[in-house]
Amino acid sequence: DEKQLFESAGKLLAADEIFIFAHDATVLIAQYFARRLDFMRAKSTIVPVGDGDTMHSILARLSPKDCAVIFSFPPYHAPIRNVANYCRHKSVPIIAVTDSMDSPAAAEGSSVFICDTSARYFYNSQTATVSFINILSACMAMAMGRRFDDILAQEQDVNDFLRGGYSAGKEV
């Protein structure tokens, strides 16, 4: 749903901090997403749901100005439902990326994106999930407009400098 994608991109861009909740193999997906967010200068923190102390500390500091992204795929991790419910309780916008509306991450009031991970030859293939992250990142870049162009220019300046193309601010 294009409208839901751009609304979610807007929530991510407006967030003070994006908390990415993940468990098991989805931690790798969360790391990929965090790198995409980092490029766009969005502050993000990966929260491994299996680490109770870290998760509790992060949940305690959530505010409605933040955004929670919850990745959850089978085998589901039971605390994900509690994370989603707590985020709702704290009025934190939730973007759930999962494989089914029956997932514990698909909390009422969340923006839910379904990525089918079932495949005939691969159990829980995350190809659709990575593709979704790329699409959502592209929507963010489009919504940023000129700010994204500025980021690209900054990245090119750094790249040029590191290649030795600049010395003390002057081209050599």
N, C-alpha and C positions, 0 to 999 in steps of 0.2 A: 504494500500500500504506500504509494508515493507520499501522500499527505502525512501518514504516520512516520515515515522515514525522515522527512524534513522537520516535523515536530520534534522527533527524538534528537536530531542533529542540533536543533535549537536549544533543547534542554541541556545537552552536553556542552555546547558553547557558552551557555549562560551560567553553568555551574562554577561555584568557587573551587570545588574539588570533585573529581569523579572517582568513586570507589568501585572497584571491579571485584566482585565476589566470585570465587571459582573453587572448584574441588577436583581432586584427582587429575585426570588428563586435561581438563579444561583450564588448568593453570597455565599451560603452554599457550592456549588460545588467548587467555587474559594478557599474557606477556606480549603477544603479537599486537593486540589491541592497544595496550599501553604505549607501545612504541609508535603506533600511528597517532595516538593522542599527543604524545610528546612532541612529535614533529609539528603538530598544529598549535603547540604552546599551551596545551590544556593540561592542567595539573591532575595527575591520576595516581592512585595507590591501588596495588593489587592486594586483595585480602584473601589469603588461603583459608577457606572455611574450616578445614581440619585443624587449624591452629587456634584453639579456643581462647588463649590469652590475648593474642593479637586481634582476633575477631571481636572480642568483648571491648577492648580498648577503642577500636575503630568505631564500633556501633555507638559507644558512649559519646563520641565527638561529632556524630552526624548532625547536620542541620538542614532545614528546608532549602537552603541555598546550594546544597550539594546535589549530586545525582548518583544513584546506585545502578550499576549494571550487573546483572546476575546471570552467570552462565551456569546452566544445569542440564546435564544429559545423563541417561542411564549408565551405570546404576546410580540412581539419585542418592544424594547425601541428605539425610533427614534434617539437619539444621538449616538447610536452605529455606525451608518454609518459614522457620522462625526469623531468619534474616529478612525475608520479604515482608513478613507481618510487622517486624520492628520498624523497618523503613517506612511502611505505611503509617504506623503509629506516630512516627516523627515527622510525617508529611514530606518525606524525601521522595522526589520523583524516581520511579523505578523503570528501567528498561530491562526486560527479561529476554534472554536468548536461550531457547530451549527447543526440544523436539516435539512437544505436545502440550495442549492446553491442560492436560492432567498433571503436568510437571509441578512440583512444589514451588518453582520459581514464578509460575504464572499467577501471581497474586492479583486479586481484584483491583482495578484502577491502574494497573501497570500497562506500559506499552509492551506488548508481547510479540516477539518475532519468532516464528517457527522455522527451524532449520532441520530438515529431514536428514537424520544421520544414519538411517538404516540403508544398507547397501547389500547386494547379494553376496559379494565376495569379501567385504571388509566390515567388521563389526564396528559400529560407531564411527564411521568416517566423518571427519570434520571439514571436508571440502566445502560443503554448503555454508558452514559457520565462518570459515575464512573468507569466502566470497561475500557473505553478508557484511562482515567487518569492512571489506574493501568498498562495498556499496555505501554503507553508512559513513565511512570516512570521506568518500567522494561527495556525499550530500553535505557534510560539514564544510568541506572546502568550497563548494558552491555557495553555501550560505554565508561564508566568510567574505566572499567577494574580494575586494582590494586587499584586505588583511592577508589573505592567502598568497596573493601576488608578492606582497612585502616579505612574507616568510620565504618564499622561493628565492627572492633576491638576496635575502640575508644568508640563506644556505649556500648560494652560489658564491657570495663574497667570502665566506669561511672556506669553502672548497678551493677557491682561487688562492687565498692566502696560504693555506696549508700546502698547496702545490708549489709555493714559492713565487707566485705571480705578483706579490705585493711586498714592499718593505717599508715599514714606518708610514703606512698609508699611501704610499706612492707606488705606482706601477713600475716594475723594473723590466 
